[in-house]
Amino acid sequence: MAVKIQLFGQLKQMAGISELTMDVKDTDGLIKEIAARFPQIEKLTYLIAVDRTIIQVNTPIKAIQELALLPPYSGG
Amino acid sequence: MKQKIQNIFVKGAISPSFITEKIAAHQGKTGIGGHSIFLGQVRSDIVENKKVIAVDYTSYEAMALEQMDSIRETMIEKYSLTCMHVYHSLGKIKSGEICLFVFTSSPHRKAAIDACSETVERLKAELPIWGKEIFGDGSFQWKTNQPA
């Protein structure tokens, strides 16, 4: 199912886009797709936020969810 | 009582006059005995002979506001604060300018000081905010936060 994914910080800069749509069923699938589509960000670490909460384990993705890829924070 | 989510983001640098206005706004709250304030300033680091002239801040704002609201609620409860305010800049902030303003108030000093310090540490670790350090020649690098 197609979901919208937001990119931030260095990920956004290196991918060259702030948002994309992908057809994935869970977050493990998302990680694989991202690596295939953006080899330039393969070495970057990032967290995945599903509905504004960081997930730690593979999580099913439903169409209504808000997805975001977050590189290490550096606010303040 | 649950208060509404406060917007912490300020476009551009936080001005000294904004800070003094916020302090003055608390004169009517006479139960307060101590304020603690932390101000973050953009530092002009030198990296490989290049000088940082500004930091460009961006955020996943919706998530950052939710996270900050949760930290705020925890701090108010844990330290019995009278009030607490946090402001963080977005956009390009020149070195020497203020980009973070944390302001805690309580009847006695220790609670205000401890809450201010803990809030600064937590927001640096937990809020989805990114800083891009811009050098004088137009090149940049992504900021990484120091442990303290």
Backbone of each chain as ProteinMPNN parsed JSONL, in Angstrom:
{"seq_chain_A": "MAVKIQLFGQLKQMAGISELTMDVKDTDGLIKEIAARFPQIEKLTYLIAVDRTIIQVNTPIKAIQELALLPPYSGG", "coords_chain_A": {"N_chain_A": [[0.853, -1.195, 0.0], [0.498, 2.229, -0.801], [2.398, 4.7, 0.774], [3.078, 7.891, 2.279], [6.188, 9.383, 2.88], [8.167, 11.319, 4.989], [11.206, 13.155, 4.805], [14.05, 14.273, 6.661], [16.527, 16.747, 7.711], [19.874, 15.772, 7.167], [19.235, 13.57, 5.598], [17.187, 14.461, 3.943], [18.556, 16.423, 2.543], [20.556, 14.883, 1.221], [19.07, 13.025, -0.248], [17.711, 14.732, -1.805], [15.053, 15.358, -1.846], [12.032, 16.151, 0.008], [9.938, 14.617, 0.574], [8.356, 11.516, -0.173], [6.618, 8.889, -1.953], [5.886, 5.531, -1.276], [5.476, 2.026, -1.915], [5.019, -0.009, 0.48], [4.867, -2.602, 3.0], [5.66, -2.884, 5.602], [7.944, -1.597, 8.167], [10.498, -2.712, 7.914], [10.533, -3.391, 5.247], [10.393, -0.863, 4.22], [12.911, 0.212, 4.95], [14.584, -1.341, 3.32], [13.697, -0.612, 0.748], [14.321, 2.11, 0.755], [17.099, 2.012, 0.908], [17.64, 0.821, -1.546], [16.692, 2.681, -3.341], [17.968, 5.034, -2.711], [21.041, 4.938, -2.756], [23.016, 6.647, -1.928], [22.474, 7.383, 0.666], [22.941, 5.265, 2.22], [24.877, 4.855, 4.205], [24.132, 6.494, 6.255], [22.799, 6.886, 9.53], [19.521, 6.454, 10.793], [16.361, 7.114, 12.431], [13.055, 5.725, 12.559], [9.956, 7.259, 12.492], [6.682, 6.548, 13.314], [3.582, 7.798, 13.006], [4.508, 9.942, 14.583], [5.936, 8.771, 16.614], [8.842, 7.153, 17.72], [9.81, 4.077, 16.37], [10.926, 0.83, 17.398], [10.991, -1.785, 16.569], [10.199, -3.995, 13.8], [7.407, -2.76, 12.087], [4.033, -2.9, 11.071], [2.705, -1.075, 8.265], [0.152, 1.179, 7.831], [-2.195, 2.788, 5.644], [-3.08, 5.293, 6.584], [-1.132, 6.278, 8.209], [1.445, 8.465, 9.492], [4.587, 8.849, 8.319], [8.084, 9.127, 8.981], [11.552, 9.762, 8.398], [14.321, 10.043, 10.422], [17.338, 11.569, 10.906], [20.221, 11.608, 13.231], [19.57, 13.767, 15.983], [20.181, 17.32, 16.346], [19.554, 19.657, 17.781], [19.247, 22.756, 19.681]], "CA_chain_A": [[0.0, 0.0, 0.0], [1.346, 3.425, -0.971], [2.419, 5.62, 1.924], [3.903, 9.082, 2.133], [7.286, 9.387, 3.857], [8.861, 12.613, 5.074], [12.643, 13.076, 5.102], [14.518, 15.469, 7.362], [17.954, 16.973, 7.944], [20.841, 15.324, 6.175], [18.568, 12.637, 4.676], [16.474, 15.296, 2.973], [19.56, 17.077, 1.7], [21.254, 13.912, 0.366], [18.124, 12.418, -1.188], [17.284, 15.797, -2.705], [13.596, 15.543, -1.757], [11.571, 16.19, 1.395], [8.795, 13.722, 0.739], [8.192, 10.575, -1.275], [5.582, 7.887, -1.74], [6.407, 4.189, -1.532], [4.538, 0.939, -1.698], [5.653, -0.945, 1.414], [3.88, -3.087, 3.965], [6.136, -2.705, 6.974], [9.112, -0.701, 8.245], [11.68, -3.41, 7.374], [10.407, -3.212, 3.796], [10.7, 0.549, 3.968], [14.369, 0.376, 5.045], [15.153, -1.961, 2.109], [13.339, 0.231, -0.4], [15.072, 3.371, 0.853], [18.49, 1.697, 0.571], [17.727, 0.535, -2.98], [16.395, 3.876, -4.12], [18.925, 6.116, -2.4], [22.297, 4.347, -2.282], [23.864, 7.698, -1.341], [22.225, 7.561, 2.101], [23.073, 3.95, 2.845], [25.734, 4.877, 5.395], [23.565, 7.365, 7.294], [21.888, 6.229, 10.461], [18.294, 7.216, 11.015], [15.267, 6.479, 13.159], [11.779, 5.818, 11.844], [8.821, 7.666, 13.331], [5.358, 6.193, 12.804], [2.644, 8.665, 13.738], [5.285, 10.819, 15.49], [6.563, 8.009, 17.692], [9.955, 6.349, 17.215], [9.573, 2.639, 16.515], [12.165, 0.073, 17.648], [10.9, -3.1, 15.923], [9.46, -3.961, 12.542], [6.037, -2.331, 12.359], [3.196, -2.837, 9.86], [2.376, 0.288, 7.854], [-1.208, 1.351, 7.303], [-2.251, 3.958, 4.75], [-3.371, 6.555, 7.261], [-0.069, 6.667, 9.131], [2.435, 9.495, 9.167], [5.911, 8.221, 8.405], [9.191, 10.071, 8.83], [12.906, 9.243, 8.628], [14.968, 11.087, 11.216], [18.763, 11.405, 11.236], [20.493, 12.001, 14.625], [19.141, 15.14, 16.285], [21.231, 18.273, 16.735], [18.944, 20.932, 18.165], [19.774, 23.46, 20.849]], "C_chain_A": [[0.891, 1.248, 0.0], [1.246, 4.345, 0.241], [3.38, 6.771, 1.655], [4.942, 9.102, 3.25], [7.976, 10.752, 3.827], [10.337, 12.391, 5.436], [13.09, 14.385, 5.747], [16.039, 15.548, 7.398], [18.823, 16.499, 6.791], [20.224, 14.356, 5.15], [17.873, 13.413, 3.561], [17.457, 15.923, 1.987], [20.189, 16.076, 0.723], [20.338, 13.241, -0.642], [17.634, 13.456, -2.198], [15.787, 16.015, -2.736], [13.173, 15.523, -0.287], [10.455, 15.189, 1.653], [8.756, 12.748, -0.433], [7.097, 9.58, -0.934], [6.16, 6.532, -2.111], [5.34, 3.16, -1.226], [5.209, -0.111, -0.816], [4.648, -1.382, 2.475], [4.348, -2.99, 5.418], [7.442, -1.908, 6.973], [10.405, -1.386, 7.784], [11.712, -3.27, 5.851], [10.784, -1.797, 3.398], [12.216, 0.779, 3.956], [15.047, -0.176, 3.778], [14.918, -1.093, 0.885], [14.154, 1.518, -0.43], [16.532, 3.123, 0.425], [18.655, 1.468, -0.927], [17.581, 1.812, -3.801], [17.415, 4.998, -3.902], [20.237, 5.536, -1.872], [23.197, 5.375, -1.597], [23.62, 7.889, 0.153], [22.402, 6.262, 2.886], [23.852, 3.999, 4.158], [25.178, 5.743, 6.524], [22.692, 6.551, 8.244], [20.636, 7.096, 10.593], [17.303, 6.394, 11.827], [14.008, 6.634, 12.318], [10.698, 6.212, 12.839], [7.523, 7.294, 12.615], [4.353, 6.957, 13.659], [3.348, 9.403, 14.883], [5.867, 10.109, 16.699], [7.655, 7.138, 17.084], [9.632, 4.867, 17.419], [10.917, 1.914, 16.644], [12.171, -1.27, 16.922], [10.103, -2.956, 14.628], [7.97, -3.733, 12.805], [5.231, -2.301, 11.065], [2.797, -1.388, 9.553], [0.967, 0.315, 7.285], [-1.262, 2.689, 6.581], [-2.387, 5.286, 5.479], [-2.183, 7.08, 8.066], [0.883, 7.71, 8.57], [3.81, 8.874, 9.38], [7.006, 9.254, 8.202], [10.509, 9.379, 9.141], [13.739, 10.354, 9.25], [16.44, 10.791, 11.48], [19.02, 11.859, 12.68], [20.192, 13.488, 14.855], [20.329, 16.036, 16.639], [20.644, 19.656, 17.022], [19.658, 21.554, 19.349], [21.033, 24.24, 20.549]], "O_chain_A": [[1.898, 1.31, 0.705], [0.154, 4.717, 0.671], [4.352, 6.641, 0.911], [4.622, 8.869, 4.416], [8.321, 11.264, 2.762], [10.663, 11.545, 6.269], [12.581, 15.459, 5.426], [16.741, 14.567, 7.152], [18.558, 16.776, 5.622], [20.633, 14.324, 3.99], [17.967, 13.057, 2.386], [17.228, 15.951, 0.778], [20.341, 16.376, -0.461], [20.758, 12.921, -1.755], [17.199, 13.113, -3.297], [15.292, 16.778, -3.566], [13.863, 14.953, 0.558], [10.075, 14.942, 2.797], [9.086, 13.116, -1.56], [6.698, 9.445, 0.222], [6.839, 6.393, -3.129], [4.44, 3.373, -0.413], [5.892, -1.003, -1.319], [3.713, -0.654, 2.81], [3.538, -3.011, 6.344], [7.979, -1.585, 5.914], [11.318, -0.71, 7.31], [12.766, -3.061, 5.251], [11.414, -1.571, 2.365], [12.742, 1.451, 3.069], [15.964, 0.441, 3.236], [15.826, -0.868, 0.085], [14.614, 1.96, -1.482], [17.117, 3.912, -0.316], [19.663, 1.858, -1.516], [18.253, 2.0, -4.816], [17.682, 5.798, -4.798], [20.519, 5.628, -0.677], [24.043, 5.014, -0.78], [24.448, 8.483, 0.843], [22.055, 6.18, 4.065], [23.533, 3.28, 5.105], [25.706, 5.72, 7.635], [21.952, 5.658, 7.83], [20.704, 8.323, 10.512], [17.386, 5.168, 11.902], [13.899, 7.535, 11.487], [10.541, 5.588, 13.888], [7.298, 7.674, 11.466], [4.288, 6.781, 14.876], [2.839, 9.471, 16.002], [6.244, 10.743, 17.684], [7.44, 6.471, 16.073], [9.23, 4.456, 18.507], [11.918, 2.338, 16.068], [13.237, -1.837, 16.682], [9.433, -1.951, 14.391], [7.357, -4.413, 13.628], [5.686, -1.742, 10.067], [2.58, -0.585, 10.46], [0.639, -0.439, 6.369], [-0.483, 3.599, 6.864], [-1.854, 6.298, 5.024], [-2.223, 8.209, 8.555], [1.093, 7.82, 7.362], [4.147, 8.435, 10.48], [6.885, 10.146, 7.362], [10.584, 8.524, 10.024], [13.857, 11.449, 8.7], [16.756, 9.85, 12.209], [18.129, 12.439, 13.3], [20.519, 14.34, 14.03], [21.343, 15.572, 17.161], [21.161, 20.678, 16.57], [20.555, 20.955, 19.941], [21.588, 24.883, 21.44]]}, "seq_chain_B": "MKQKIQNIFVKGAISPSFITEKIAAHQGKTGIGGHSIFLGQVRSDIVENKKVIAVDYTSYEAMALEQMDSIRETMIEKYSLTCMHVYHSLGKIKSGEICLFVFTSSPHRKAAIDACSETVERLKAELPIWGKEIFGDGSFQWKTNQPA", "coords_chain_B": {"N_chain_B": [[-3.894, 20.251, 35.831], [-4.333, 19.951, 32.378], [-2.501, 21.783, 30.086], [-2.731, 23.696, 27.015], [-0.928, 22.692, 24.019], [2.157, 24.27, 23.665], [3.611, 26.448, 21.269], [6.912, 26.187, 20.456], [8.576, 27.209, 18.603], [10.492, 29.741, 17.01], [10.834, 32.01, 14.431], [13.885, 32.681, 13.088], [16.527, 34.404, 14.951], [16.531, 34.529, 18.598], [15.684, 37.368, 20.227], [17.391, 39.662, 22.489], [15.55, 41.478, 23.584], [13.119, 40.141, 23.435], [13.565, 38.178, 25.329], [13.811, 39.693, 27.703], [11.26, 40.769, 27.814], [9.768, 38.482, 28.312], [10.672, 37.832, 30.857], [9.787, 40.049, 32.308], [7.061, 39.674, 32.072], [6.449, 37.939, 34.073], [6.272, 39.211, 36.496], [3.88, 39.588, 37.787], [3.28, 37.165, 38.836], [3.452, 36.344, 41.813], [3.997, 34.26, 43.486], [6.254, 33.066, 42.698], [9.654, 32.393, 43.45], [12.073, 32.017, 42.343], [13.737, 32.119, 39.207], [15.042, 30.212, 36.514], [17.249, 30.39, 33.84], [18.247, 29.282, 30.661], [20.349, 30.035, 27.992], [20.991, 29.334, 24.712], [23.651, 29.786, 22.49], [24.741, 30.43, 19.187], [27.695, 28.97, 18.232], [30.885, 29.861, 17.002], [32.505, 27.661, 15.62], [35.699, 26.342, 14.563], [36.52, 24.492, 11.828], [38.728, 22.509, 10.221], [40.201, 24.824, 9.426], [38.102, 26.389, 8.595], [35.52, 28.671, 9.315], [32.583, 28.55, 11.271], [29.775, 30.347, 10.392], [27.089, 30.537, 10.716], [24.134, 28.754, 11.835], [21.776, 26.673, 10.381], [18.612, 25.913, 11.248], [16.284, 23.245, 11.177], [13.185, 21.425, 11.567], [11.134, 18.582, 12.483], [8.359, 19.609, 12.956], [5.727, 19.047, 14.002], [6.045, 16.664, 15.423], [8.099, 17.391, 17.187], [6.839, 19.328, 18.769], [4.927, 17.812, 20.088], [6.581, 16.069, 21.534], [7.971, 17.906, 23.128], [5.898, 18.901, 24.632], [5.278, 16.733, 26.195], [7.657, 16.451, 27.681], [7.598, 18.856, 29.052], [5.284, 18.599, 30.61], [6.09, 16.53, 32.302], [8.234, 17.784, 33.653], [7.014, 19.945, 34.983], [5.382, 18.62, 36.764], [7.261, 16.945, 38.149], [9.033, 18.798, 39.364], [7.361, 20.576, 40.579], [6.816, 23.067, 39.263], [6.077, 26.557, 38.83], [5.772, 27.747, 36.372], [6.827, 27.199, 32.944], [8.797, 27.795, 30.099], [9.759, 27.349, 26.725], [11.795, 28.186, 23.986], [12.806, 27.81, 20.66], [14.918, 28.446, 17.952], [14.225, 28.567, 14.397], [15.456, 28.258, 11.064], [18.059, 30.336, 9.593], [20.585, 31.118, 11.813], [22.826, 33.461, 12.93], [26.298, 33.233, 14.003], [26.894, 33.89, 17.416], [24.364, 34.77, 17.922], [21.27, 34.179, 19.724], [19.775, 30.996, 20.01], [18.3, 29.281, 21.525], [16.118, 29.243, 24.275], [15.407, 28.601, 27.456], [13.242, 28.6, 30.162], [12.486, 28.437, 33.409], [10.39, 28.484, 36.288], [9.842, 28.696, 39.795], [8.638, 28.326, 43.244], [10.919, 28.11, 44.889], [14.538, 28.232, 44.495], [16.068, 25.843, 43.812], [14.482, 23.892, 42.541], [13.764, 25.226, 40.183], [16.274, 25.586, 38.959], [17.238, 22.925, 38.665], [15.224, 21.815, 37.064], [15.463, 23.365, 34.767], [18.011, 22.692, 33.824], [17.705, 19.906, 33.384], [15.723, 19.941, 31.441], [17.012, 21.183, 29.265], [18.943, 19.233, 28.622], [17.266, 17.072, 27.968], [15.736, 18.072, 25.81], [17.661, 18.49, 23.845], [18.401, 15.88, 23.33], [16.027, 14.613, 22.616], [14.274, 16.037, 20.901], [13.166, 16.278, 17.535], [15.115, 18.025, 15.822], [17.292, 19.683, 13.609], [20.555, 20.9, 12.953], [22.335, 22.729, 10.593], [25.566, 23.477, 9.991], [26.96, 26.362, 8.73], [29.6, 27.462, 6.729], [31.976, 30.16, 6.179], [32.712, 30.148, 3.467], [30.508, 29.216, 2.196], [30.164, 26.49, 2.143], [29.034, 23.554, 4.02], [28.334, 21.644, 7.066], [26.726, 18.923, 8.825], [25.542, 19.466, 12.027], [26.633, 17.953, 15.078], [25.536, 16.914, 18.235], [27.17, 17.61, 21.336], [28.046, 15.635, 24.268], [27.653, 17.175, 26.672]], "CA_chain_B": [[-4.719, 20.593, 34.671], [-3.583, 19.881, 31.13], [-2.486, 23.031, 29.34], [-2.639, 23.416, 25.576], [0.438, 22.56, 23.507], [2.766, 25.563, 23.349], [4.522, 26.459, 20.136], [8.224, 26.607, 20.951], [9.446, 27.654, 17.506], [10.61, 31.158, 16.693], [11.527, 32.158, 13.144], [15.053, 33.54, 13.252], [17.187, 34.443, 16.262], [15.759, 34.993, 19.755], [16.3, 38.668, 20.538], [17.474, 39.996, 23.92], [14.333, 42.168, 24.042], [12.106, 39.086, 23.618], [13.881, 37.523, 26.609], [13.471, 40.588, 28.823], [9.792, 40.859, 27.883], [9.262, 37.259, 28.958], [10.968, 37.935, 32.292], [8.884, 41.075, 32.856], [5.69, 39.143, 32.085], [6.262, 37.104, 35.267], [6.256, 40.013, 37.727], [2.58, 39.44, 38.456], [3.196, 35.835, 39.465], [4.237, 36.635, 43.016], [4.344, 33.026, 44.198], [7.569, 32.633, 42.203], [10.796, 32.893, 44.215], [13.293, 31.859, 41.547], [13.686, 31.743, 37.789], [16.307, 29.759, 35.956], [17.229, 30.623, 32.395], [19.376, 28.83, 29.858], [20.361, 30.607, 26.65], [21.943, 28.694, 23.802], [24.162, 30.75, 21.507], [25.428, 29.778, 18.068], [29.14, 29.078, 18.431], [31.646, 29.929, 15.757], [33.556, 26.637, 15.618], [36.626, 26.306, 13.426], [36.689, 23.116, 11.355], [39.695, 22.495, 9.114], [40.481, 26.223, 9.064], [36.909, 27.115, 8.13], [34.79, 29.177, 10.471], [31.109, 28.489, 11.207], [29.216, 31.713, 10.488], [25.662, 30.452, 11.046], [23.54, 27.413, 11.86], [20.432, 26.692, 9.803], [17.826, 24.911, 11.98], [14.995, 22.753, 10.662], [12.59, 20.492, 12.522], [9.874, 17.89, 12.223], [7.723, 20.443, 13.973], [4.572, 18.424, 14.664], [6.549, 15.698, 16.4], [8.87, 18.114, 18.21], [5.917, 19.993, 19.701], [4.334, 16.768, 20.944], [7.63, 15.589, 22.449], [8.253, 18.965, 24.094], [4.748, 18.987, 25.536], [5.405, 15.635, 27.151], [8.773, 16.801, 28.588], [7.117, 19.975, 29.863], [4.348, 18.071, 31.603], [6.899, 15.786, 33.266], [9.032, 18.725, 34.453], [6.125, 20.723, 35.857], [4.951, 17.695, 37.821], [8.407, 16.47, 38.933], [9.655, 19.877, 40.135], [6.3, 21.493, 41.04], [7.121, 24.391, 38.712], [4.98, 27.503, 38.65], [5.619, 27.739, 34.923], [8.0, 26.818, 32.163], [8.681, 28.215, 28.698], [10.902, 26.972, 25.887], [11.77, 28.751, 22.634], [13.917, 27.341, 19.827], [14.912, 29.101, 16.637], [14.261, 27.854, 13.127], [16.046, 29.11, 10.029], [19.493, 30.597, 9.692], [20.943, 31.932, 12.968], [24.247, 33.811, 12.813], [27.068, 32.957, 15.207], [26.741, 34.958, 18.401], [22.949, 35.012, 18.214], [20.634, 33.201, 20.614], [18.913, 30.064, 19.281], [17.514, 28.479, 22.472], [15.77, 29.978, 25.501], [14.637, 27.747, 28.376], [12.895, 29.504, 31.257], [11.678, 27.72, 34.407], [10.097, 29.298, 37.476], [9.251, 27.934, 40.903], [8.687, 29.084, 44.495], [12.29, 28.106, 45.422], [15.513, 28.195, 43.401], [16.638, 24.556, 43.404], [13.587, 23.24, 41.578], [13.859, 25.944, 38.904], [17.599, 25.315, 38.373], [17.305, 21.513, 38.258], [14.289, 21.595, 35.949], [16.016, 24.035, 33.584], [19.119, 21.872, 33.36], [17.197, 18.632, 32.849], [14.975, 20.228, 30.212], [17.976, 21.435, 28.185], [19.513, 17.94, 28.224], [16.251, 16.251, 27.315], [15.312, 18.572, 24.493], [18.739, 18.249, 22.885], [18.428, 14.453, 23.002], [14.747, 14.03, 22.219], [13.459, 16.767, 19.916], [13.647, 16.16, 16.153], [15.587, 19.314, 15.298], [18.614, 19.498, 12.995], [21.303, 22.12, 12.688], [23.332, 22.642, 9.524], [26.56, 24.526, 10.23], [27.351, 26.981, 7.456], [30.915, 28.108, 6.788], [32.134, 31.431, 5.469], [32.828, 29.977, 2.01], [29.238, 28.712, 1.649], [30.028, 25.049, 2.358], [28.347, 23.275, 5.285], [28.355, 20.28, 7.618], [25.62, 18.738, 9.753], [25.948, 19.603, 13.43], [26.385, 16.811, 15.979], [25.507, 17.444, 19.607], [28.152, 17.134, 22.313], [27.372, 15.054, 25.432], [27.195, 18.203, 27.616]], "C_chain_B": [[-3.849, 20.595, 33.417], [-3.676, 21.215, 30.396], [-2.337, 22.721, 27.864], [-1.165, 23.4, 25.129], [0.974, 23.937, 23.12], [3.657, 25.432, 22.125], [5.873, 26.973, 20.621], [9.044, 27.296, 19.854], [9.318, 29.139, 17.195], [11.354, 31.237, 15.364], [12.68, 33.145, 13.336], [15.581, 33.515, 14.674], [16.232, 34.922, 17.353], [16.432, 36.282, 20.242], [16.376, 38.902, 22.041], [16.199, 40.682, 24.42], [13.185, 41.18, 24.253], [12.306, 38.423, 24.986], [13.486, 38.415, 27.786], [11.958, 40.756, 28.957], [9.207, 39.648, 28.599], [9.53, 37.295, 30.467], [9.971, 38.911, 32.94], [7.456, 40.548, 32.993], [5.404, 38.308, 33.332], [6.187, 37.893, 36.575], [4.948, 39.891, 38.496], [2.423, 38.108, 39.168], [4.034, 35.852, 40.736], [4.52, 35.411, 43.877], [5.72, 32.514, 43.788], [8.678, 33.24, 43.069], [12.091, 32.792, 43.433], [12.994, 31.49, 40.109], [15.043, 31.149, 37.44], [16.195, 29.858, 34.446], [18.464, 30.009, 31.762], [19.237, 29.469, 28.485], [21.414, 29.884, 25.822], [22.346, 29.695, 22.733], [24.913, 30.002, 20.412], [26.925, 30.068, 18.157], [29.869, 29.046, 17.088], [32.806, 28.932, 15.811], [34.467, 26.811, 14.41], [36.818, 24.831, 13.062], [37.581, 23.161, 10.117], [39.902, 23.903, 8.534], [39.282, 26.994, 8.514], [36.059, 27.464, 9.344], [33.277, 29.067, 10.254], [30.576, 29.913, 11.362], [27.736, 31.704, 10.857], [25.253, 28.986, 11.179], [22.114, 27.554, 11.337], [19.628, 25.558, 10.446], [16.539, 24.558, 11.254], [14.469, 21.726, 11.662], [11.424, 19.74, 11.908], [8.948, 18.471, 13.288], [6.583, 19.757, 14.725], [5.033, 17.453, 15.746], [7.298, 16.4, 17.532], [7.943, 18.764, 19.238], [5.257, 18.977, 20.634], [5.343, 16.277, 21.978], [7.894, 16.623, 23.549], [7.126, 19.088, 25.103], [4.83, 17.909, 26.615], [6.529, 15.908, 28.163], [8.294, 17.87, 29.572], [6.192, 19.487, 30.987], [5.092, 17.319, 32.717], [7.643, 16.728, 34.209], [8.158, 19.498, 35.449], [5.703, 19.879, 37.053], [6.117, 17.332, 38.748], [8.965, 17.551, 39.861], [8.646, 20.877, 40.703], [6.571, 22.936, 40.574], [5.873, 25.266, 38.675], [4.704, 27.645, 37.158], [6.944, 27.452, 34.23], [7.772, 27.2, 30.704], [9.952, 27.809, 27.952], [10.719, 27.601, 24.507], [13.011, 28.263, 21.887], [13.799, 27.985, 18.458], [14.808, 28.1, 15.498], [14.818, 28.821, 12.086], [17.498, 29.41, 10.346], [19.793, 31.583, 10.828], [22.447, 32.184, 12.915], [24.995, 33.486, 14.104], [27.001, 34.175, 16.122], [25.292, 35.253, 18.749], [22.376, 33.873, 19.064], [19.653, 32.334, 19.817], [18.043, 29.223, 20.211], [17.332, 29.268, 23.77], [14.875, 29.066, 26.334], [14.463, 28.527, 29.669], [11.968, 28.763, 32.227], [11.526, 28.583, 35.66], [9.42, 28.451, 38.54], [9.322, 28.763, 42.191], [10.11, 29.178, 45.058], [13.289, 27.75, 44.326], [15.896, 26.817, 42.899], [15.78, 23.865, 42.336], [13.709, 23.901, 40.21], [15.175, 25.609, 38.193], [17.673, 23.875, 37.845], [16.409, 21.241, 37.045], [14.839, 22.207, 34.663], [17.111, 23.167, 32.966], [18.629, 20.565, 32.718], [16.445, 18.844, 31.526], [15.923, 20.453, 29.032], [18.544, 20.103, 27.683], [18.487, 17.106, 27.456], [15.875, 16.78, 25.941], [16.396, 18.386, 23.436], [18.738, 16.793, 22.42], [17.146, 13.971, 22.322], [13.95, 14.773, 21.154], [14.037, 16.623, 18.507], [13.915, 17.535, 15.529], [16.99, 19.059, 14.751], [19.252, 20.838, 12.689], [22.344, 21.875, 11.61], [24.294, 23.805, 9.733], [27.075, 25.058, 8.895], [28.668, 27.73, 7.64], [30.946, 29.373, 5.925], [32.193, 31.294, 3.956], [31.573, 29.368, 1.381], [29.077, 27.198, 1.804], [29.37, 24.801, 3.72], [28.661, 21.875, 5.79], [27.189, 20.171, 8.597], [26.156, 18.697, 11.167], [25.721, 18.268, 14.15], [26.465, 17.337, 17.399], [26.556, 16.793, 20.498], [27.393, 16.566, 23.518], [26.906, 16.106, 26.453], [27.868, 19.542, 27.336]], "O_chain_B": [[-2.762, 21.172, 33.405], [-4.766, 21.715, 30.118], [-1.884, 21.641, 27.487], [-0.293, 24.0, 25.758], [0.346, 24.674, 22.36], [4.365, 24.439, 21.959], [5.961, 28.085, 21.144], [10.082, 27.896, 20.136], [8.227, 29.705, 17.126], [12.392, 30.597, 15.195], [12.466, 34.301, 13.701], [15.144, 32.712, 15.499], [15.257, 35.623, 17.08], [17.603, 36.277, 20.62], [15.534, 38.406, 22.791], [15.81, 40.483, 25.57], [12.367, 41.365, 25.154], [11.344, 38.147, 25.703], [12.894, 37.941, 28.756], [11.434, 40.872, 30.065], [8.272, 39.771, 29.391], [8.704, 36.839, 31.258], [9.394, 38.621, 33.988], [6.732, 40.927, 33.913], [4.247, 38.001, 33.619], [6.053, 37.302, 37.647], [4.916, 40.07, 39.714], [1.535, 37.944, 40.005], [5.189, 35.424, 40.733], [5.21, 35.515, 44.891], [6.286, 31.639, 44.444], [8.656, 34.43, 43.383], [13.094, 33.402, 43.804], [12.123, 30.668, 39.825], [16.066, 31.538, 38.003], [15.192, 29.467, 33.85], [19.581, 30.183, 32.25], [18.162, 29.454, 27.886], [22.586, 29.834, 26.195], [21.5, 30.367, 22.144], [25.638, 29.047, 20.691], [27.364, 31.218, 18.158], [29.508, 28.303, 16.175], [33.954, 29.321, 16.024], [34.066, 27.349, 13.378], [37.23, 24.026, 13.898], [37.236, 23.769, 9.104], [39.792, 24.126, 7.328], [39.428, 28.115, 8.025], [35.902, 26.667, 10.269], [32.759, 29.438, 9.201], [30.884, 30.599, 12.336], [27.185, 32.729, 11.26], [25.946, 28.092, 10.693], [21.352, 28.416, 11.773], [19.919, 24.383, 10.221], [15.805, 25.428, 10.783], [15.218, 21.222, 12.499], [10.807, 20.195, 10.944], [8.777, 17.904, 14.368], [6.485, 19.873, 15.947], [4.48, 17.424, 16.846], [7.146, 16.04, 18.7], [8.23, 18.75, 20.435], [5.056, 19.246, 21.818], [5.008, 16.092, 23.148], [8.024, 16.285, 24.726], [7.361, 19.348, 26.283], [4.5, 18.139, 27.779], [6.377, 15.632, 29.354], [8.557, 17.789, 30.772], [6.304, 19.904, 32.14], [4.773, 17.449, 33.899], [7.681, 16.502, 35.419], [8.529, 19.675, 36.61], [5.669, 20.349, 38.191], [5.991, 17.399, 39.971], [9.328, 17.267, 41.002], [9.036, 21.91, 41.249], [6.558, 23.88, 41.364], [4.757, 24.772, 38.509], [3.55, 27.662, 36.729], [8.014, 27.462, 34.839], [6.701, 26.963, 30.145], [11.062, 27.912, 28.475], [9.632, 27.555, 23.932], [14.122, 28.299, 22.416], [12.713, 28.059, 17.882], [15.237, 26.951, 15.61], [14.674, 30.038, 12.207], [18.091, 28.817, 11.247], [19.328, 32.722, 10.817], [23.242, 31.246, 12.862], [24.397, 33.467, 15.179], [27.044, 35.321, 15.674], [25.013, 35.911, 19.751], [22.92, 32.77, 19.113], [18.821, 32.838, 19.063], [17.143, 28.524, 19.745], [18.27, 29.875, 24.286], [13.733, 28.793, 25.966], [15.433, 29.058, 30.211], [10.81, 28.495, 31.906], [12.439, 29.32, 36.032], [8.561, 27.618, 38.254], [9.995, 29.793, 42.224], [10.477, 30.2, 45.638], [12.954, 27.065, 43.359], [16.038, 26.621, 41.692], [16.298, 23.327, 41.357], [13.753, 23.214, 39.19], [15.195, 25.379, 36.984], [18.115, 23.639, 36.721], [16.797, 20.526, 36.121], [14.692, 21.625, 33.588], [17.139, 22.939, 31.757], [19.088, 20.179, 31.643], [16.529, 18.021, 30.614], [15.669, 19.972, 27.928], [18.619, 19.869, 26.477], [18.802, 16.511, 26.426], [15.712, 15.999, 25.003], [16.092, 18.153, 22.266], [19.038, 16.505, 21.261], [17.181, 13.024, 21.536], [13.037, 14.198, 20.561], [15.234, 16.817, 18.297], [13.082, 18.109, 14.828], [17.776, 18.32, 15.344], [18.597, 21.776, 12.234], [23.137, 20.937, 11.696], [23.901, 24.969, 9.664], [27.558, 24.305, 8.049], [28.832, 28.518, 8.572], [30.082, 29.61, 5.081], [31.779, 32.2, 3.232], [31.561, 29.042, 0.194], [27.979, 26.673, 1.619], [29.17, 25.742, 4.488], [29.18, 21.033, 5.057], [26.717, 21.174, 9.132], [27.11, 17.978, 11.464], [24.758, 17.553, 13.875], [27.359, 18.116, 17.73], [26.798, 15.588, 20.425], [26.251, 16.948, 23.774], [25.843, 15.931, 27.048], [27.604, 20.522, 28.031]]}, "name": "protein", "num_of_chains": 2, "seq": "MAVKIQLFGQLKQMAGISELTMDVKDTDGLIKEIAARFPQIEKLTYLIAVDRTIIQVNTPIKAIQELALLPPYSGGMKQKIQNIFVKGAISPSFITEKIAAHQGKTGIGGHSIFLGQVRSDIVENKKVIAVDYTSYEAMALEQMDSIRETMIEKYSLTCMHVYHSLGKIKSGEICLFVFTSSPHRKAAIDACSETVERLKAELPIWGKEIFGDGSFQWKTNQPA"}
